[in-house]
């Protein structure tokens, strides 16, 4: 009975080792492709968010230009209101530019330094 248990245990250990070997081989073959797809996905999605931010900044600039032109065309009598509109326009342009350019630059990091981005991504996953 002891021999049959040892034999069964030996077979179980051998099958487990074979399973681990095949798993390690599979992971070694697939990890480069997974990393490539991970970089591509995050790079493209972050670039899309960046472009949406740029588009929103351009829309704000166009809207502000329309408001100023309308004010000039209507010959605003109230100079204080005109100054406030121009100040608001300038503030809109500054906020839109800062938010669209500096908030989402991960796509650039993925493009220039993908290994650094992967290290940062892995550290975020661990936390």
Secondary structure, 3 states (H helix, E strand, C coil): CHHHHHHHHHHHHHHHHHHHHHHHHHHHHHHHHHHHHHHHHHHHHHHHHHHHHHHHHHHHHHHHHHHHHHHHHCCCCCHHHHHHHHHHHHHHHHHHHHHHHHCCCHHHHHHHCHHHHHHHHHHHHHC
